[in-house]
Every structure is written in C-alpha cells, then in structure tokens.
Amino acid sequence: MWLSHRRALVTGGAGFIGSHLVERLLEMENEVVCLDSLSTYYTGKEDNIKECLPQKRFHFVRGDILDTPSLLAAAAGCEFVFHLAAQPGVRYSLEHPEEVTRVNVEGTINVLEASRRIDAKRLIFASSSSVYGVPRYLPINEDHPTEPLSPYGASKLCAEEFCRSYSRLHGIDVAILRYFAAYGPRQRPDMAIRKFVSAVLDGTSPTIFGTGDQTRDFTYVDDIVAGTLLAASASSANSTILNLGSGRSVKVSEIVKLIIKLVAGHDMHPILVGPVSGESPHTWADITKARNLLGYEPGVQLEEGLPIFLKWMMETRGMQVK
C-alpha cells in the first residue's frame, strides 16, 4: 500500500510527534485530517501546525477522542488512521491514573470503533517502551515480558490488547508501534532533553532524577515518523508489534554532558536528586524486527540531532543562533 493521494486521520496531530507526521503525510500528497483537543497539559500546540493550516489538503478538527460524534465525523472517508492522541507522562500518571486510563484506554477503544465503522485499511497505534518495565535483558525486543511500572505504561499495554482484540474479532489491520524516547523540535516541555536544554539556556544546572547512570534510547523524531510511515504502507506490518528506536542506548549523564558542551561551552555540573517512581532504569530498543519487516533504519544520531534541537529551542526563545 503506497501512502500517497490517500485520506488519513491523525489523532493527536497537533502534538510533538503528530505534527511532524502530519507534515510528512502532506509532503507525500495525502489529504490529512488532524484531530486534536489542544488540551491544557501543555501549550504551544497551535504553533506546531501553523504551517499546515493554509494547505488545502489539511483539515484541522478540534475534538476529543472521547467524543464519539466528533471522532466519527473526523474519521469519515479516511483510509488510514494514525492514533497518536494520548494523555502522556509517566510522572503525571502517578497522580492522575483515572484520567490517563480514560484517555488512553477508552479513547483507543473509540478510535478502534471508528476505524471499524469506516472500514479503514490500516490503524497504526502509537504505543510506548513504557510497557516493558524494568528490562530483564538488553537490548529489549518485542518478545520481552511486559511489566509496566506506571499507570501510563499500563494504559498503553491495555490499549495494545484492545487493538489485538479488535484485529482478531473484526479483522482490523492494526500495526502497534512501541516508541522509544523521541526528541526533536516541538518536543513537550516535560520531556527530559528539552528540560535539560532549557535549564542550560537559562544558565542553571540541569536536574537529573537518579544517579545519571540510567540509560535511554533517545530517538530523533524524524526517524520515529519514518518508521511510522513504513508501518502504514508495508503489508508485513499487518497485526504486528514493532519497536521504533535508535537502536542505541546512552547514559543520561552523558547526554547532559553533551548538552552542556553544546549550549554553554564550559563546565556545569548537574544536580542529582532522587529517582522517580514508575520510570525504567534502562531503555534500549532491539530494532531487528523493524529492520527486517519494514526496512527501518534510523538516520539521525544524537550528535546530529541535538544541535538541530538546540537551534530550534534558541529560535523559539528569540535567541541568536550561532
């Protein structure tokens, strides 16, 4: 299935990853319906899609995936459904488990129902590496046990099971993608790399939760989007689960050191505080399956992606870019 000159629905299309996906779909000459509630969890989503608004093939619908009539109206006539809308945040989920469950589980059921009713060719569900919990081995492949540590991770795993159930019961073609720590322009303010960069730009020491020895598979947003599009068009992605990451794991302390070098150009020592409950000590994606089934190959290394992200951060602050 070549993804061009199609009509696609992107839930959460004004968000960080969603807005990048929308742009790529438009570049591929698709008609795109962007459904987003523009929730108050963080601000700035309107800016994420401002370049898309004038385009005739772009249709923005301010709506909620929990509002069935709005969702069905947005989905009408769509052949592909990219379900990225969610209530994010591992830490947020510790204090708001009911809200996270309602949006991430009930919302996904609504999207599945809408996809069934419109007879969508494929539903692509954005899941998370949070479903794995504490790794028993590294790198983590798709057969790794799923033992989420937070309500957020549990909600994503539950949503995955509903996707699998709908696939079995109704024959819905579903691809489940487990994203690993995406970063890049438009990243949410509560995410690690943006918080580190913001602190150093403000001239303050970045805060690391834990010892800094924990590791993350930080993946540039363009690679996440590329893998998502491959999963939408490849017949081999039907009813399967795939990791999308960089295939590389880096210590958080090393990331902070690199950011300090890029931004400040001088020594600055991070502040270490206690670890946060619900977060895995290590993430590292085994992307062999995505490579074999999709031809997925991450193209942006941290050393390339971080300067791009820094440039965007400085521009958004009205700072002079070197």
C-alpha positions in Angstrom: 0.0 0.0 0.0 1.7 3.2 -1.2 0.8 6.0 1.1 0.2 8.8 -1.4 -3.0 10.6 -2.6 -4.9 8.9 0.3 -7.0 10.4 3.1 -5.6 9.9 6.6 -6.7 10.7 10.1 -4.1 11.6 12.6 -5.3 11.8 16.2 -3.1 14.0 18.4 -1.9 15.5 15.1 -1.0 18.9 16.7 1.3 17.2 19.2 5.0 16.7 19.1 5.3 13.6 17.0 1.8 14.0 15.5 2.6 17.4 13.9 5.8 16.0 12.3 3.8 13.1 10.9 1.1 15.4 9.5 3.8 17.4 7.7 5.3 14.3 6.1 1.9 13.0 5.1 1.1 16.3 3.4 4.5 16.2 1.6 3.5 12.8 0.3 0.4 14.4 -1.2 -2.1 12.9 1.1 -5.2 14.6 2.4 -4.9 14.8 6.2 -7.5 15.2 8.9 -5.8 16.3 12.1 -7.9 15.7 15.2 -6.6 17.3 18.4 -8.3 18.5 21.6 -5.5 21.1 22.2 -5.5 20.0 25.9 -4.1 22.3 28.5 -1.5 19.7 29.5 1.0 21.9 27.7 0.7 24.9 25.5 2.0 25.7 22.0 0.3 23.0 20.0 -1.3 25.6 17.7 2.2 26.7 16.6 3.0 23.1 15.7 0.5 23.1 12.9 0.5 26.7 11.8 2.4 25.9 8.6 -0.1 23.3 7.7 -3.3 25.4 8.2 -3.2 27.2 4.8 -2.8 23.9 2.8 -6.0 22.8 1.0 -5.3 19.1 1.8 -5.1 19.8 5.5 -8.2 19.8 7.7 -8.0 20.6 11.4 -10.7 19.4 13.8 -10.6 20.5 17.4 -12.1 17.5 19.0 -11.6 14.8 21.6 -11.2 11.0 21.0 -13.6 10.5 23.9 -16.2 12.4 22.0 -17.6 9.8 19.7 -19.6 12.1 17.3 -16.5 14.3 16.7 -14.3 11.4 16.2 -16.6 9.7 13.7 -17.0 12.9 11.8 -13.3 13.4 11.6 -12.7 9.8 10.5 -15.3 9.8 7.7 -13.7 8.9 4.4 -10.3 8.2 5.8 -8.4 5.1 4.6 -5.6 5.2 7.2 -5.9 6.1 10.9 -2.8 7.1 12.9 -3.7 7.0 16.5 -1.2 9.2 18.4 -3.6 11.0 20.8 -2.9 10.2 24.4 -2.6 11.6 27.9 1.2 11.3 28.2 3.6 11.5 31.1 4.8 8.7 33.4 5.0 11.1 36.3 1.7 12.7 35.5 0.1 9.2 35.5 1.2 8.5 39.1 -1.1 11.3 40.3 -3.8 11.1 37.7 -4.3 7.4 36.9 -8.0 7.7 36.2 -7.6 10.4 33.6 -4.7 8.6 31.9 -6.8 5.4 31.8 -9.8 7.1 30.4 -8.0 8.9 27.6 -5.5 6.1 26.7 -7.8 3.1 27.0 -11.3 4.3 26.4 -10.1 6.8 23.8 -8.3 4.0 22.0 -11.5 1.8 22.0 -13.3 4.7 20.5 -10.7 5.0 17.7 -10.9 1.3 17.1 -14.7 1.5 16.8 -14.4 4.4 14.4 -11.8 2.5 12.3 -14.1 -0.5 12.2 -17.1 1.6 11.1 -15.3 3.4 8.3 -13.5 0.2 7.2 -10.1 1.7 7.5 -7.3 0.0 5.5 -5.0 0.2 8.5 -4.8 1.5 12.0 -1.4 2.5 13.3 -1.3 2.7 17.1 1.5 4.6 18.9 2.4 2.7 22.0 5.4 3.1 24.2 8.5 1.4 25.5 7.0 2.0 29.0 5.1 -1.2 28.6 8.2 -3.2 29.2 9.1 -2.0 32.7 12.4 -3.0 34.2 14.4 -4.8 31.5 15.4 -8.4 32.1 17.9 -8.1 29.3 19.2 -5.5 26.8 18.5 -4.6 24.1 14.8 -5.1 24.5 13.0 -7.0 21.7 9.2 -7.3 21.2 9.1 -10.7 23.0 10.4 -9.1 26.2 7.9 -9.5 29.1 5.6 -6.6 29.5 5.5 -5.4 33.2 4.8 -1.7 33.2 5.8 0.3 36.2 3.4 3.2 35.9 -0.3 3.8 35.1 0.8 5.3 31.9 2.7 2.2 30.8 -0.2 0.0 32.0 -2.7 2.1 30.0 -0.6 1.7 26.8 -0.4 -2.0 27.3 -4.1 -2.3 27.9 -4.7 -0.2 24.7 -2.5 -2.6 22.8 -4.6 -5.6 23.9 -7.7 -3.9 22.7 -6.0 -3.3 19.3 -5.2 -7.0 19.2 -8.7 -8.0 20.2 -10.3 -5.8 17.5 -7.9 -7.2 15.0 -9.0 -10.8 15.8 -12.7 -10.1 16.2 -13.2 -7.6 13.3 -10.3 -8.2 11.0 -9.0 -4.6 11.5 -5.5 -4.3 10.1 -3.5 -2.9 13.1 0.2 -2.1 13.5 1.3 -1.5 17.1 4.5 0.7 17.4 6.4 1.0 20.6 8.2 4.3 20.5 11.4 4.8 22.5 12.1 8.3 23.9 11.6 10.6 20.9 13.2 14.0 20.9 13.5 16.9 18.4 11.8 20.2 17.6 8.4 20.7 19.2 9.3 18.3 22.0 6.9 18.6 25.0 8.2 20.8 27.8 8.1 18.0 30.4 10.4 15.7 28.4 14.0 15.1 29.5 16.1 16.5 26.7 14.0 19.7 26.5 14.2 20.2 30.3 18.0 19.7 30.2 18.4 22.2 27.3 16.0 24.7 28.9 17.9 24.7 32.1 21.3 25.2 30.5 20.0 28.0 28.3 18.7 29.7 31.4 22.2 29.4 32.9 21.1 26.9 35.6 22.3 23.4 36.3 20.1 20.7 34.8 18.4 18.3 37.3 18.9 14.6 36.8 16.5 12.3 38.7 18.6 9.4 39.9 22.3 8.8 39.6 22.7 9.7 35.9 23.7 6.1 35.2 20.3 5.2 33.9 20.2 4.8 30.1 17.8 5.8 27.4 17.3 5.1 23.7 16.8 8.7 22.6 15.4 8.6 19.0 15.1 11.6 16.7 11.6 12.4 15.8 12.2 12.1 12.0 13.2 8.5 12.5 10.1 7.8 14.5 8.0 9.3 11.8 9.8 7.4 9.1 9.2 4.1 10.9 5.5 5.0 11.4 5.0 5.7 7.7 6.8 2.4 6.8 4.5 0.6 9.1 1.5 2.2 7.5 2.4 1.1 4.0 4.2 -2.3 4.5 2.0 -5.4 4.2 4.4 -7.1 6.6 3.3 -4.8 9.4 -0.2 -6.2 9.5 -1.2 -7.2 13.0 2.3 -7.0 14.5 4.1 -5.2 17.2 7.3 -3.3 16.4 9.9 -1.3 18.4 10.9 2.0 16.9 14.0 3.4 18.5 17.5 4.4 17.6 19.0 1.0 18.5 21.5 2.8 20.7 21.5 3.4 24.5 23.2 6.3 26.2 23.7 7.3 29.8 21.6 10.2 30.9 24.7 11.8 32.5 26.4 11.6 29.1 23.5 13.3 27.4 23.6 16.1 29.9 27.3 16.5 29.5 26.9 16.8 25.7 24.1 19.3 26.1 26.2 21.4 28.4 29.1 21.4 26.0 26.8 22.4 23.1 25.0 25.1 24.9 27.3 26.6 27.5 30.7 25.6 26.1 32.0 25.4 29.7 31.8 23.2 32.8 28.4 23.0 34.5 27.5 20.3 36.9 24.1 18.7 37.0 22.0 18.5 40.2 21.3 14.9 41.2 18.0 14.2 43.0 16.2 11.1 44.0 14.8 8.8 41.3 11.2 9.0 40.2 8.9 6.0 40.8 7.4 4.5 37.7 10.4 5.0 35.3 12.5 2.2 34.0 16.3 2.4 34.8 17.2 1.5 31.2 15.7 1.5 27.7 17.4 0.2 24.6 15.4 -0.9 21.6 16.2 -4.0 19.6 15.0 -2.8 16.2 15.9 -6.0 14.3 12.2 -6.8 13.7 11.5 -3.3 12.2 14.6 -3.6 10.1 13.6 -7.0 8.7 9.9 -6.3 8.2 10.0 -2.6 7.2 13.5 -1.8 6.1 13.5 0.7 9.0 16.9 2.3 9.6 17.4 5.3 11.9 19.3 8.0 10.2 19.9 10.7 12.8 22.4 10.1 15.6 22.4 12.1 18.8 25.5 14.1 17.8 23.5 15.3 14.8 20.0 15.6 16.3 20.9 17.5 19.5 22.3 20.6 17.5 19.2 20.7 15.4 17.0 20.6 18.5 19.2 23.3 20.2 18.8 25.5 17.2 15.0 25.1 17.4 15.0 25.9 21.1 17.0 29.0 20.6 14.8 30.2 17.8 11.7 29.7 19.8 13.2 31.9 22.5 14.2 34.6 20.1 17.9 33.9 20.7 20.6 34.4 18.1 21.7 31.1 16.7 25.4 30.7 16.2 
